[in-house]
Amino acid sequence: MVVDAALIDLLVCPACRGAIEYKDRRHVIICTQCGRHYPVRDDIPVMLVEEATRPPARGSKQ
């Protein structure tokens, strides 16, 4: 199962109100503006800022 495309069209990033993209294979929704990654659990988007992760900044060392 996948997240319904009509639902994705309605959602925005709760942190910055940016547009989002659904990455089915990774089970994640990514904000195209701030880069936050929101998990998708059991085909339900978890659009909570507290649940979001941010990828490391490019060029930063971990």
DRENROTI-674530 format. One record per residue (C-alpha): residue in three letters; x, y, z. Coordinates in steps of 0.5 Angstrom, whole numbers, padded with zeros to 4 digits, always signed. Each point is the difference from the previous one (the first is absolute). Layout:
BEGIN
ALAXYZ
...
END
This chain:
BEGIN
MET+0000+0000+0000
VAL+0002+0007-0001
VAL-0002+0007+0002
ASP-0006+0003-0004
ALA+0003+0005-0005
ALA-0006+0004+0001
LEU+0002+0001+0008
ILE+0007+0002-0002
ASP-0003+0005-0004
LEU-0004+0003+0006
LEU+0006+0000+0005
VAL+0006+0005+0001
CYS+0006+0000+0005
PRO-0003+0002+0007
ALA+0007+0003+0002
CYS+0000+0005-0006
ARG-0006-0001-0005
GLY+0004-0003-0005
ALA-0002-0005-0006
ILE+0002-0007+0002
GLU+0002-0006-0005
TYR-0002-0007+0002
LYS+0006-0005-0001
ASP-0004-0007+0000
ARG+0006-0005+0000
ARG+0003+0004+0006
HIS-0007+0001+0004
VAL+0001+0007+0001
ILE-0002+0007-0002
ILE+0005+0005-0001
CYS-0001+0008+0000
THR+0002+0003-0006
GLN+0002+0007+0004
CYS+0003-0002+0007
GLY+0002-0007-0002
ARG-0004-0003+0006
HIS-0001-0008-0001
TYR-0007-0002+0003
PRO-0001-0008+0001
VAL-0006-0004-0003
ARG-0002-0005+0005
ASP-0005-0005-0002
ASP-0002+0004-0007
ILE-0001+0006+0005
PRO+0004+0006-0001
VAL+0002+0003+0007
MET+0001+0007-0001
LEU+0002+0002+0007
VAL+0006+0005+0001
GLU+0002-0004+0006
GLU+0001-0007-0005
ALA+0003+0004-0005
THR+0008-0001-0002
ARG+0004+0004-0003
PRO+0006-0002-0005
PRO+0007+0002+0002
ALA+0002+0007-0004
ARG+0004-0001-0006
GLY+0007+0000+0002
SER-0001-0001+0007
LYS+0004-0005+0004
GLN-0003-0005+0004
END
